[in-house]
Amino acid sequence: MELADLIDPRDVFIDRQAASKADLLRDLAHLASGRTGIDQGAILEPLIGRERLGSTGIGNGVAIPHANVSDLASPFTLLVRLRQPIDFEAIDETPVDVVFLALSPAHKGSSHLGLLAAIARNARSVNWLHAVRQAPSPAELHLLLTAPAN
């Protein structure tokens, strides 16, 4: 499973700003709402609920907020690179600057597990993450999603 197949080039953003984890989750819900047509609140509420269970910051400056969304017809994913890292209460306490949002239809609750595994594999690669952080444009960043992590 290649990440590029799961993330549309229009859903890759660089240099976004967020003052806090809550601010970032609101921004992610806003971006996803614009692309899916689902109300921002219907996306934000399950994201916040999932974060209450424990941070989705997986380490190395990467977070994968994810949730099941009632009105979503098919899985939706986006990638955001922040201009400045923020505290995300990550497992390794490293501030987060690379964020993958994974939304699944409520009736297919585990459909994002393959995506989460693919992201986690790449996030372990220091070289891949460095390239992600240096990509000069959303198009270049999307292209990196086709490259295997090493």
C-alpha positions in Angstrom: 0.0 0.0 0.0 1.5 3.3 -1.1 0.6 6.4 0.7 0.4 8.3 -2.6 -2.6 6.1 -3.6 -4.4 7.1 -0.4 -3.7 10.8 -0.3 -4.9 13.0 -3.2 -2.4 15.6 -4.2 -5.0 18.3 -3.4 -4.9 17.0 0.2 -1.2 17.8 0.9 -0.5 21.1 2.7 2.8 22.7 3.7 3.6 25.5 6.1 0.3 25.5 7.9 0.3 27.2 11.2 -1.3 26.0 14.5 -0.9 27.5 17.9 -1.9 24.3 19.8 -3.1 20.8 19.4 -6.7 22.0 19.6 -6.1 24.6 17.0 -4.6 22.0 14.7 -7.5 19.6 15.1 -9.9 22.5 14.2 -7.8 23.3 11.1 -7.7 19.6 10.1 -11.5 19.3 10.5 -11.9 22.5 8.4 -9.7 21.2 5.6 -11.5 17.8 5.6 -14.9 19.5 5.7 -14.1 21.5 2.6 -13.0 18.3 0.7 -15.7 15.9 1.9 -18.7 18.2 2.2 -19.2 17.0 5.8 -19.9 19.5 8.5 -16.7 20.6 10.3 -18.2 19.8 13.7 -19.1 16.2 12.6 -15.4 15.7 11.9 -13.9 17.6 14.8 -16.0 15.9 17.5 -14.8 12.3 16.8 -11.2 13.6 16.4 -11.3 15.2 19.9 -12.9 12.1 21.3 -10.1 9.9 19.9 -7.4 12.3 21.3 -9.0 12.0 24.7 -8.3 8.3 24.7 -4.6 9.1 24.2 -2.4 11.2 21.9 -2.1 10.1 18.3 1.4 11.6 18.3 3.5 8.5 17.3 6.9 10.0 17.8 9.6 11.5 15.6 7.5 14.7 15.2 4.6 12.7 13.5 1.0 12.6 14.5 -1.8 10.5 12.9 -5.1 11.9 14.3 -7.8 9.5 13.1 -11.5 8.9 13.7 -14.6 7.3 12.4 -17.1 9.8 10.8 -20.8 9.0 10.5 -21.6 10.7 7.2 -18.3 9.8 5.4 -18.8 7.5 2.4 -15.2 6.4 1.9 -11.9 6.8 3.7 -10.3 10.3 3.5 -6.7 11.2 4.3 -4.7 14.4 4.2 -1.1 15.4 5.0 -0.2 18.6 6.7 3.4 19.9 7.3 3.4 22.6 9.9 5.6 25.7 9.7 6.5 25.3 13.4 6.2 22.2 15.5 3.6 22.1 18.3 3.2 20.1 21.4 0.9 17.2 20.7 1.5 15.2 23.8 3.3 12.6 21.6 4.6 9.4 23.0 8.2 10.6 22.8 7.3 14.2 23.9 8.8 15.5 20.6 6.8 18.4 19.1 4.8 17.5 16.0 5.3 19.0 12.5 4.1 16.2 10.2 0.5 15.3 10.5 -1.6 12.7 8.7 -5.3 12.9 9.1 -7.1 9.6 8.6 -10.9 9.5 8.5 -13.0 6.4 8.0 -16.7 5.8 7.5 -18.3 4.8 10.8 -19.6 1.6 9.3 -16.1 0.6 8.2 -14.3 1.4 11.4 -11.1 -0.4 10.8 -10.6 0.7 7.2 -7.8 3.0 8.1 -5.6 0.4 9.8 -3.6 -0.3 6.6 -3.0 3.4 6.2 -1.9 3.8 9.8 0.5 1.0 9.4 2.0 2.5 6.2 2.4 5.9 7.8 4.0 4.3 10.9 6.5 2.4 8.7 7.6 5.6 6.9 7.7 7.6 10.1 10.4 5.4 11.5 12.7 6.4 8.7 14.9 9.4 9.6 15.8 9.9 5.9 12.2 9.9 4.7 11.1 12.3 7.4 13.9 14.7 6.6 12.9 14.7 2.9 9.3 15.3 4.0 10.4 18.3 6.1 12.5 19.7 3.2 10.0 19.3 0.3 9.6 22.7 -1.3 6.0 22.3 -2.5 2.9 20.2 -1.9 3.5 18.5 -5.2 7.0 17.5 -4.2 5.8 16.3 -0.9 3.1 14.2 -2.5 5.8 12.7 -4.8 7.7 11.6 -1.6 4.7 9.5 -0.7 5.5 7.2 -3.6 9.1 6.6 -2.4 9.7 3.7 0.0 11.1 4.7 3.4 14.7 3.6 4.0 
